[in-house]
Structures are given as C-alpha cells and as structure tokens.
Amino acid sequence: MDFKQISHSLLPLLGGKENIASAAHCATRLRLVLVDDSLADQQAISKIEGVKGCFRNAGQMQIIFGTGVVNKVYAAFIQAAGISESSKSEIADIAAKKLNPFQRIARLLSNIFVPIIPAIVASGLLMGLLGMVKTYGWVDPNNAIYIILDMCSSAAFIILPILIGFTAAREFGGNPYLGATLGGILTHPALTNAWGVAAGFHTMNFFGLEIAMIGYQGTVFPVLLAVWFMSIVEKQLRRVIPDALDLILTPFLTVIISGFIALLIIGPAGRALGDSISFVLSTLISHAGWLAGLLFGGLYSVIVITGIHHSFHAIEAGLLGNPSIGVNFLLPIWAMANVAQGGACLAVWFKTKDAKIKAITLPSAFSAMLGITEAAIFGINLRFVKPFIAALIGGAAGGAWVVSMHVYMTAVGLTAIPGMAIVQASSLLNYIIGMAIAFGVAFVVSLVLKYKTDAE
C-alpha cells in the first residue's frame, strides 16, 4: 500500500491543502477538520485504496483506515498537506466550534463519562458474575472471598460522584481535584447511604430549613450540576484574589461555597432531575413494553450517526445508581441495534461481487458483533442505504424482544457479544435469543432487498 499516493489522492477530494484546518488520528480513523465541509467528496474518498468508510461526525471528517494503517496514512498526509501534527483534544476543540448547542452538550457528556467507563465496566462485570454465583447457589454469600469481591463490585458505583467530579471539573475548566473533593462531600459518611434510605434517615435544620441527610452514591446529575457551579465559582475567585493568596484562598473558598450550595440546593434538585428521567424511562418501558423496545431499537443507529448516543452513558449510570431501579434496561436495546448492523453488513458480503467491498464487509460485520459499529454503519450499510434500513428493522425486532423478556444489564459500556458478561444471569438466554433475532432479521432483510453492491 502506497501511503504517499493515498495522501496525494485524498487532498484534492478534500478541497485541497488550503481546506485542511487540522488533522489527527485515533486507533482506526483519520480525523480532519475542514474549512469548508461542502468541498469534500465523500463518495470519491470511499473509493481510494485502503479506505473502509468516510463520514462526518462532531464537526470532523473521519476516514476509516483501520488499526496499523491509519498512523502511516496520517504521517504521509500531514507531510503532503504541509500541516503540523494536532492532538485529538486540539482537533476536538476546533471541531467543537462547528457544533450546534445540542451536539456540544452530547460531546461534553461523552468526554466526562468515557474515561470512567472502564471502572464501571469492571464493577458491573464483577457484579454480574457475583449475581450469577448467588443465583445458582455456587458460593455461600457469607463466604469471606464473596464478601471481598462484593466490596470490589460496588466500589465504582459508591464513589461514582467522585469519579464524575474529577472528569467533569476537567471539562468545565475547574480543578479536577476540587471536583473530586466535591464528589466526596456528596458521598460523605455523615450522609445516609443512598441505598439504605428505606431503613430511615435523619434531617438537619439549617436556619429553619429541614435538609435530608441522604448521600448521593451512584448518582450522576447532582455532581454534574454541582461541579459545573463549582467551576464557575473557582474561575470568578481566581479573577479577584491576588496571586499571592490564590493557592490558599481560591480552593478554600471554592470548596466551602460549592459544598454548601451542593448540599442545600443543587444536590436535592439534581437528584430530583435524575429520578424524574429514570421514572419517565422506566414508566415508558413498563407501560409501552415491546413497543418502546421496537422504537428505541429501531432509532438507536440513527442517533449513533449524530454522535449524541454518547450522552446516554449519563442516563444509564443514573439508572444503575437509582436504588429503586439498580439495573440498566437501555443497554440491551442498544446492543440489539449494534448486532443488527453486523447482520445487515454480512448480507452485503454474500450479495456483492466487488472484491474491495468483500474485503471490508467481513471484518466490519465481525466488529459490529463486538459492539464497534462504525465500520459497518459508515463503511457499508449507510453507503448502500438499504442495508442500513435492514439494520434498523433488525434492531427494532431485537429491541422489542429484550424489553418484552425483561432483559437487564448490571453496567454500561459493553454491548453485543461482550455484553453477555454484564447481563443478569436470569436474562442471559433471552439476551442471546434477542441477538439472534436482531442479527437474523437484519441479515435476511438486507439479503432480500435489491440494491447495487459494487464500489461505484
């Protein structure tokens, strides 16, 4: 593969050197911010050797090359374009200026929650395994090993406000450690554990106002709002406090002011907001049943195209942290949509006679079965349109099944086949059946529909 030739072929299709504002790359994609997006010819770019797909997302032109290839293309591209290297954060900042307010909020939530997903996945995976062990009676719950593992499984959810406090402060422009401290205030041992409220809690009289002393373990919105307020307070204090006293007074006053406001106003309001969202979703699922699964499963992939789906992590974490819910009933639906993209993509492999398309479809379909759908969606299904429609139908069918069968997960972040690790033991069989339905329906519909499957 001639990387220099690929780079020189890309430039005119992107509007020339002068149209490249910045360039960076991730594990699989060349990420470009263009001065004028309308000058790019996505269809022609997709035909270049090595390109597995091309799409616009979050203000960026993203070209899929795959692991091990994209870094070599990137090195040749910045040399051919005569531009300097940019980090992913730099290019994201440039691209953010081109986003609308709703997209900016989605991107913000994504940046806050993506870094902490490994912790939630680890705890959720262990929680799921322990649930299976307990359900089938393989180990005595009073066993020392079980107790220690149970502590490990709940840790990330107990300190979730601290983790969110750190990443949120970094995004809001505040001190991450002060953000973590504020998260610690909201989960202080002096506050009744949120999961133990049923046993009773005490109140505090603050100048005639009765404040419920309930902790915010596992919650999302209270700490998000509190850290946003804290970051504003910190920035304002730094403007007026002399440099000589900044190190002492700014954090001191920030913690006191933010702590009071968080406990007295923002915390209760944020809890009410989170509980309201959880209530609406759980009510919709319980009353609309399979129809809700049909709708959510069918529309999820459309939402993925916009990049807004990353903001769902906040809602899912809120469901898990809510003592009255404690499970993630949304992720199984998203998983069905992802699997359906793989099924629709695989059907293209059977239909096409184009060697280049065949080379892309198989790994793309397999990737979708592991929960990574970008190559399948943007490289194949959207390219030919009808496979994408087939995937929406498959996702809707699978979503309807998992909702009607009450399939739940114990964490966030894993879908499709890897998602089996965090599915409740009692739901595992129906989850597998749901994947088979989503994959099978999408595959058959994509295979039956008529459309061109060549690279032209």
N, C-alpha and C positions, 0 to 999 in steps of 0.2 A: 504494500500500500504506500503510495507516494503522498506523504503528508504535505509537502510543499505544493504539489499540484492541487490537492484538495483545498488548501488555503486560498490559492490563487483563483480557484473556481468559485469559492464562496464569496469573495469580495464583491464582484460585480452584481451578484444576486442579492447582496445586502445593501446595495445602493452606493457602493464604492467606499474607499478609505475614509472620506470626509463624513460618511454617515455613521461611522462607528464611534459611539461616545465612550464606551469602556467594554472590557472583556474579562471574563473569569471562567472558571470551570469547577464542577463538582465531581463526584465519582463517575458519572456517566454522561454529563451534558456540558456542552459549550454554552455559556450564559453570556448573552450580549445585550447591551442597552444601545438602541439605535436613536439617532437624532430624529429620524422620520420613519416610523414603522411601515408606512404605506409603500416605501421604496423596496421593501424586501419581497422576493418571490418565493414563497414557501413551497409551492409545488415543484419548482425547479430545484430548490435546495434539497428536497427529499430524494431527488434522482441522482445526487452526487454520490460517488463511491464512498462506502463506509457509513453514510448517514442512515440511521434507523428510524428517524422521525424528526419532525420540526413543528414547534408550536409556540404560541405567545402565552405567557403567564406572568402575573405580578409585575408587569411593566418590562419584562425581558423577552428577548427572542432566545428560545432554548432549542439547541440542536443536539439530538441524541446520537452519540457515537459508541458508547459502551465503555466498560471498565478496561483500562490498559491502553485504550486508543485515544480517548479524549485528551489526555495530558500531552500526547505527542502532537495531536492536531492543534491544540492550544499554543504550544511552543512555536510551531510553524506559523500559526495565524497571527500572533501578535508581532512577529517579525515581518510578515508580509504586509500587515496593516500599518506598521510603523507606530504602534502604541505601546505604552508601558503596561506591566502587569497590574492587575487590580485584585484585591481580596474579595471573597464572597460578600463580606459585610459592606465593603465600599460600593460594589456594584448594586447591592441591595438598596443602599441608601439613595443612589442615583435613580434606580428604578422606582423607588417609593414615591418620588415626586410626580410620577406619571399615573399613580393610582387614584381612584376615587376614594372618598372617606370610608365607605363600607369595606373596600378592599384593604385599606390601611389598617382598619380595626382587625380584620381577619389575619393579616400578616403579623400584627402586633401580638395577638394571642398565640399564633403559631410560634413566634420567636420566644415567647415566655414558656410555653409548655413542651416544645420539642426537646429541650435539654434535659428535662426531668422525666421523660418517658421511660428511660432505662430503669430508673428507681421504681416507678410504678409497675412496669412490666415484671421486674424481679419479684416484688412483693405480691403482685397479683398471681403470677405463675405459682409461687410457693403456696399462696392461699388456696388456689385451685387444687393443687396436689394434696394439701392437708385436708381439704374438704372431701376429696375422693377417699383418702385414707380413713377419715372419720365415718363417712357414709357406709363404707363396706366393712367397718369394724376391724381393720387390719392392725391398728395400734390403739392402745389404751390412751385416751385423751389426757390422763393424769401422768403419763409417762414423761420423764424429765426431758428426753430428746424432743418429744412432741411439743412440750411447753416452750422450749427454747426456739424451735422452728416457728411456732405460732407467734412468738415475740418478733422474730425476724420478718414474718409475713405481714404484720400490721404496722411495722415501723414507718414505712414511707407514707402511709395514709395518716398516721398520727402527726407526723411533722410536715405534712404537705404544705401548710401555710408558711412554714419556714423556707422550704424549697422554692415555693412560688414567690415568696418575699424577696429572695435573692435575685432570681431571674427577672422578676417584674421591675425591681428597682433599677437593674441594669438597662432595661428597655425604656423606662421612664426618665432616665438621666439622673437618678439618685445614687446614693452609695449602696451597693449591694448588701454590705454587711449590716447597715442600718435597716434595710428592707428585711433581712433575715431576723434581726432583732425584733422588729415589729411583728413578724410572724410568730416569734417566740412569745411575745406578750399575749397574742391572741390564743395561744395554746398553753398558757402558764398553768402549773399545777394547782394554783389557788382557784382556778375556774373549774367547775364540774365538767368532767369529760363528756363530750357531746353524745357519746354512745351510752352514757349512764344516766341520762336525764330522766328516764322512766322511774328510776329509784328515788327521784326527788332532787331538788337543788335549792340553794339559798339565794337571797337577793341582797343588794347593797343600796343603802339610802344615800343618794347624792343630792344634797340640798333639796330634799323633798321628793326627788325623782327615784323611783324604785328600779334598779338595774339588775336584770337577771344575770347571775354569775355562772354563765354557761360558756364552755370553751368552744373553739372553732376548729377542732381537729377534723381533718378531712374535707373542710370547706374550701371553696375557691373564690367566690365573689367578694366576701368580706375582706380578704387580704389583698385582692387586686385593687379594690377601691381605696383601701387604707394606704397601700404603698403608693398609689397614684397621688393621693393627697400629701403623703409624706415627702414625695419627691418635689412637689411644688413648694412646700414649706422649706425644705432644705435649700432649694435654689434661691428663694427670696431672702433667707437668712444670710447666705453667702454674699449677697449684694450689699447688705448693710453692716455686717460685722467686720471689724478691722482684721486684716490678715494676721496680725499678731495674736488675736484671740480666736481665730477661725477654728483651729484644731480642737479647742476646748469647748467653746460656746455653741458652735453650729450643731455638732452631734448631740450635745446635751439638751439643747432646746428642741431639736428636731424630734428626739425620742419622747420627751415629755409631752409636747404639744400633740404629736401624732398619736401617741399612746392613749391620751385622754379622749381625743376625738374618735379614735378607732373603737374604744371600748364603750363609749357613751352613745355614739351616733352611727358611725359607718358600719361597725360590726353588726348590730341588730338589723340595719337597713340592708346590708349585703346578704345576711342570712335569709331575710325575707325574700329578696330577689331570687337567690338561688333556689330556695324552697318553692317559689312560685313557678319557676321554669321547670323544675323537676315534677311538680304537681301537674302542670299542663301536659307535659310529655307522657307521664305515667297514666294520666286520665285518658289521653288520646289513644294510647296503646291498649288500655284495658277496655275502653268502650268501642273504639273503631276496630280493634282486633286486627285480623288479617288484612283489612283494607288499609290500615295505617302502614303495615309492613309492605304491602303492594306499592303504596305511594312512595314511601321512603326508599325502598329498594330500587324502584324504577328511576327515581330522580337523583340518587346519590352520585352517579357517574357524571351527570350534567354539572353538579355542584363541584366535583373534582376539577373539571376543566377551568373553573374560575379561581381555584386555589382556596376558596372560602372554607373547604372542609377541614382545614387545619384548626379552625376556631372551635370545632366540635370537641376537641380534647377537654376544653374547659367544662363543657356541659357534661361530658362523660365522667370526668373526675368528680363533678358535683353529685352525680347520681351515686357513685361509689361511696362518697363521703356522707351521704344523707342516711342517718340511722334508720329511717323508715323505709328506705329502698335498698341501699347497700349492694346493688348489682348493676351491671352495665347491660341494658337491654337494647341499646342502639348499635353497639359494635357488631353483633351477629348479623344485623341487617346490612351494614356496610360491607361485611365480609362476603355476603352473598353477591353483592354488586361487583366486587372485585373478582370473584371466581367466575362470574358470568362474562366478564371481559376476556378472561382466559379461554373460555369455551367458544366464544364468537371468533376470537383470533385464531384458534386452532382450526376452525372450519375453513378459514381462508387458506390455510396450508393445504388442505385437501382439494380446494377448488382451483387454486392458481397453478399456472404452468410456468410462471415467471421465476427464474432461479433466484433472483435478488429478493423477491418477496418471500419465497420459501425460506431463504436463509434468515430472514428477520422474524417470521411468524412463530416458529417453534420455540426459540428462546424467549420471545415476548410472551407467549402463552404460558410457558412454564413460570416465568417471572410473576405473572398475574396470579398464578396459583399459590405463590408465596406471599401475595399481598402487595406486590410492587407493580402497579398497572400502567405506568407512564408509557412504556414502550408499546404495549398492546393498544392503549387508547389512542395515543398521538401518532404512533408509527404505522398502525394497521387499521384499526376499527373506524376512527374518525376519517381516515384517509379515503376509505371506500364507503363511508356513511352508513350503509345498511347493516354491516356487522355491528356498528355501534348501537343502532336501533335494536338489533337482536340481543345485544348485551343488556340493554335497558329492560327488555321483556324478561330475560332470564333473571336479572336482579330483582325484578318485581315479584316473580314467581317464588324465588328463594326467600325473599323478604317476607312474603305472606306466610310461607311455611314456618319459618323460625319464630315469628310472632305468635302464630296460632298454637305452636307447640311450646311456647314459653321458654325459649332458649335464652340463657343468660350467661354473661361472662363476668370474671372477677377482676379485670384490669383494663387497661387501654393499650393501644399501640400495635397489637398483633391481630391480623385478620387471615382469612383463607386457611390454608393448611396449618401454618404455625399457630393460628388462633385456637386450634384444638387444645393447646397447652393451657389456655386460660378459660376454657369453657367449663361451667359447672359439671361435675361428674354425671348428674342426673340428666343433663341436657346434651351430652356428647353424641349419642346416637342420632338424635334429631338434628343436630348441627351437621353431621356428616350427610344425612339424608338431604338436608337443605342445600348443601354444596353440590350434591349430585343433581338435584332439581335445577339449581341455577345454572350449572355448567351444561347439563344436558339440554335444557330448553334453549339456551343461548346458542349452543353448538348446532342444534337442528334447525332453528330459525335462520341462522347465518348461512347454513349449508343450503337451505331451500330457496332463500331469496336470490333474485338474479341481479348481478352487478359485475362490472369489469374488475378483474383481479390482477391486471398487469401493472407495470411501473409507469406506464404512460399516463 
